[in-house]
Amino acid sequence: MPHKVTVDENTTILADTVIISTGASAKWLGLESEQRYNGYGVSACAICDGFFFRGQDVAIVGAGDTAAEEATYLAKLCRKVYMLVRRDEFRASKAMMHRVLNTPNIEVIYNSETKEILGDDIAVTGILIINNKTGEQSILDVTGFFVAIGHHPNTEIFKGSVDMDETGYIITEPRSTKTNVEGVFACGDAQDHIYRQAVTAAGTGCMAAIDAERYLAAK
């Protein structure tokens, strides 16, 4: 029996196989200025965009392993990295925290939240931060602002249809793109919360196409 997919609540498609490749979206702080300068100094991927800020001063917000990993990556490229941590401690593992605290050009600012991203209508020129314990505000002169507070997979519409982990990433069989539903495959960031790179998404997309073709051939 073919799978039925409804598109835009209007068009119905019947298919023997379905490949889910809806990806994941970065979580943002929700500032208007964050979106205004997105791509002009604001980024959610240090590994993707860090190269453009070589020799410059940048800031990264986040306290988990991903933020710590991206901060140390940026420190290899940038003159100074300000790491903004909302609480008075990291959420990252001790090993990652140790790496950050022992990198000379990373300055960790605890109890800090970003109020505004400043710019000249062309690119980022700084950020306004506030100490959430004292209420004191200050400006950091940076040209890059990286958000590393996590991602969420775009898989809500598949809940109840395919197996997912507790955060919504689709579960696939090891070394495969097969889901728990026969004929349904998943690839890219919809099922990968570790690498999240365009090249790895493209690779699993190729795997899903091959898995689907083999499934059809076996039928």
Phi, psi and omega per residue, in radians:
M1 nan 2.207 -3.084
P2 -1.226 2.758 3.058
H3 -1.409 2.543 3.113
K4 -1.948 2.151 3.139
V5 -2.053 2.230 3.092
T6 -1.816 2.167 -3.095
V7 -1.871 2.242 3.113
D8 0.952 0.529 3.125
E9 0.963 0.407 -3.008
N10 -2.349 -0.901 -3.061
T11 -1.726 2.290 3.112
T12 -1.896 2.275 3.141
I13 -2.085 2.318 3.036
L14 -1.805 2.286 -3.086
A15 -2.559 2.524 3.079
D16 -1.330 -0.469 3.071
T17 -2.320 2.654 3.079
V18 -2.328 2.300 3.042
I19 -1.943 2.081 3.115
I20 -1.586 2.082 -3.116
S21 -2.443 0.852 -3.031
T22 -1.461 -0.117 3.026
G23 1.260 -2.895 3.112
A24 -2.410 2.721 -3.137
S25 -2.030 2.456 3.084
A26 -1.217 2.534 3.010
K27 -1.453 2.379 -3.121
W28 -2.014 2.910 3.136
L29 -1.316 -0.422 3.129
G30 1.644 0.275 3.119
L31 -1.489 2.474 3.102
E32 -1.097 -0.702 -3.126
S33 -1.199 -0.423 3.085
E34 -1.108 -0.767 3.117
Q35 -1.295 -0.589 -3.135
R36 -1.089 -0.658 -3.094
Y37 -1.810 0.256 3.084
N38 -1.136 2.080 -3.059
G39 1.606 -0.117 3.133
Y40 -2.168 0.664 -3.123
G41 2.191 -0.339 3.093
V42 -1.818 2.325 -3.104
S43 -2.580 2.698 3.033
A44 -1.930 0.260 -3.123
C45 -2.550 1.722 -3.128
A46 -1.155 -0.637 -3.125
I47 -1.166 -0.597 3.132
C48 -1.272 -0.753 -2.900
D49 -2.010 -0.079 -3.069
G50 -1.005 -0.588 -3.095
F51 -0.991 -0.585 -3.081
F52 -1.217 -0.181 -3.076
F53 -2.003 0.417 3.132
R54 -0.983 2.244 3.097
G55 1.362 0.087 -3.106
Q56 -1.874 3.012 3.077
D57 -1.709 2.307 -3.092
V58 -2.378 2.921 3.059
A59 -2.242 2.600 3.062
I60 -2.340 2.384 3.140
V61 -1.915 2.309 -3.116
G62 2.587 2.803 -3.082
A63 -2.388 0.032 -3.106
G64 -1.624 -3.024 -3.118
D65 -1.066 -0.697 -3.140
T66 -1.102 -0.790 3.129
A67 -1.080 -0.741 -3.139
A68 -1.144 -0.722 3.123
E69 -1.120 -0.754 -3.121
E70 -1.226 -0.590 3.106
A71 -1.112 -0.760 3.132
T72 -1.208 -0.553 3.060
Y73 -1.145 -0.811 3.136
L74 -1.095 -0.589 -3.103
A75 -1.094 -0.432 3.111
K76 -1.312 -0.370 -3.077
L77 -1.839 -0.649 -2.950
C78 -1.725 2.761 3.121
R79 -1.220 -0.753 -3.104
K80 -2.534 2.417 3.098
V81 -2.163 2.053 3.018
Y82 -1.618 2.160 3.112
M83 -1.858 2.027 -3.051
L84 -1.686 2.047 -3.110
V85 -2.010 2.179 -3.015
R86 -1.200 -0.588 3.138
R87 -1.771 -2.955 -3.140
D88 -1.692 0.303 3.119
E89 -2.707 2.837 3.085
F90 -1.423 2.744 2.895
R91 -1.715 -0.180 -3.091
A92 -1.221 2.856 3.088
S93 -1.145 2.814 -3.136
K94 -1.066 -0.635 -3.134
A95 -1.126 -0.778 3.137
M96 -1.196 -0.697 3.110
M97 -1.076 -0.701 3.121
H98 -1.081 -0.730 3.125
R99 -1.062 -0.774 -3.126
V100 -1.113 -0.868 -3.044
L101 -1.199 -0.307 3.130
N102 -1.832 0.235 3.033
T103 -1.744 1.977 -2.960
P104 -1.002 -0.610 -3.049
N105 -1.666 0.264 2.972
I106 -1.809 2.189 3.064
E107 -1.971 2.038 3.136
V108 -1.537 2.253 3.094
I109 -2.025 1.877 -3.089
Y110 -1.431 2.890 3.099
N111 0.892 0.671 -3.056
S112 -2.076 2.475 3.065
E113 -2.307 2.551 -3.138
T114 -1.512 2.135 3.110
K115 -1.597 -0.625 -3.060
E116 -2.767 2.536 3.001
I117 -1.764 2.170 -3.036
L118 -1.691 2.571 3.131
G119 -2.837 3.083 -3.123
D120 -1.904 0.453 -3.085
D121 1.274 -0.018 3.083
I122 -2.036 -0.803 -3.094
A123 -2.653 2.945 3.133
V124 -1.219 2.373 3.084
T125 -2.095 -0.210 3.139
G126 3.023 3.109 3.066
I127 -2.385 2.555 3.060
L128 -1.735 2.106 -3.141
I129 -2.067 2.776 3.127
I130 -2.295 2.421 3.031
N131 -1.408 2.023 -3.030
N132 -1.348 0.007 3.028
K133 -1.713 -0.722 -3.064
T134 -1.822 -0.316 -3.082
G135 1.419 0.008 -3.129
E136 -1.219 2.354 3.126
Q137 -1.890 2.591 3.108
S138 -2.660 2.828 -3.137
I139 -1.996 2.309 3.026
L140 -1.848 2.222 3.124
D141 -1.465 1.722 3.136
V142 -2.319 2.749 3.095
T143 -1.909 -0.138 3.116
G144 -2.347 2.485 3.139
F145 -2.357 2.041 -3.063
F146 -1.951 2.299 -3.139
V147 -1.816 2.102 -3.108
A148 -2.321 1.037 -3.109
I149 -1.917 0.265 3.028
G150 1.974 3.023 3.098
H151 -2.267 2.785 2.983
H152 -2.293 2.318 -3.103
P153 -1.247 2.537 3.137
N154 -1.524 1.171 -3.011
T155 -2.198 0.182 -3.050
E156 -0.970 -0.649 -3.065
I157 -1.218 -0.218 -3.123
F158 -1.765 0.032 3.137
K159 -1.087 2.327 -3.104
G160 1.558 -0.204 -3.137
S161 -1.814 -0.721 3.106
V162 -2.245 2.724 -3.136
D163 -1.230 2.397 3.106
M164 -2.328 2.837 3.006
D165 -1.455 -3.083 -3.022
E166 -1.166 -0.319 3.129
T167 -1.759 0.010 3.045
G168 1.776 0.017 3.084
Y169 -1.352 2.356 -3.106
I170 -1.224 2.348 -3.123
I171 -1.540 2.211 3.083
T172 -2.083 2.761 3.117
E173 -1.136 2.593 3.118
P174 -0.980 2.407 3.117
R175 0.977 0.603 -3.116
S176 -2.741 2.922 3.034
T177 -1.912 0.197 -3.123
K178 -1.237 2.349 3.007
T179 -1.643 -3.036 3.104
N180 -1.314 -0.166 -3.136
V181 -1.756 2.202 -3.119
E182 -1.046 2.243 3.115
G183 1.510 -0.016 3.132
V184 -1.973 2.224 -3.085
F185 -2.159 2.705 -3.140
A186 -2.362 2.490 -3.102
C187 -2.535 2.974 3.079
G188 1.224 -2.725 -3.034
D189 -1.241 -0.161 3.049
A190 -1.188 -0.364 3.133
Q191 -2.262 0.053 -3.112
D192 -2.133 1.932 3.132
H193 -1.847 0.143 -3.075
I194 -1.782 -0.936 -2.994
Y195 -1.605 -0.857 3.037
R196 0.896 0.823 3.098
Q197 -2.091 2.667 -3.124
A198 -1.039 -0.681 -3.075
V199 -1.225 -0.629 3.110
T200 -1.283 -0.605 3.075
A201 -1.125 -0.733 3.113
A202 -1.120 -0.671 3.128
G203 -1.105 -0.796 3.128
T204 -1.258 -0.446 3.023
G205 -1.099 -0.726 3.062
C206 -1.105 -0.746 3.119
M207 -1.055 -0.750 -3.125
A208 -1.101 -0.710 3.123
A209 -1.099 -0.721 3.125
I210 -1.188 -0.760 3.110
D211 -1.051 -0.715 -3.141
A212 -1.173 -0.718 -3.141
E213 -1.118 -0.736 3.140
R214 -1.174 -0.625 3.100
Y215 -1.088 -0.774 3.141
L216 -1.182 -0.688 -3.133
A217 -1.119 -0.639 3.133
A218 -1.201 -0.399 3.134
K219 -1.355 nan nan
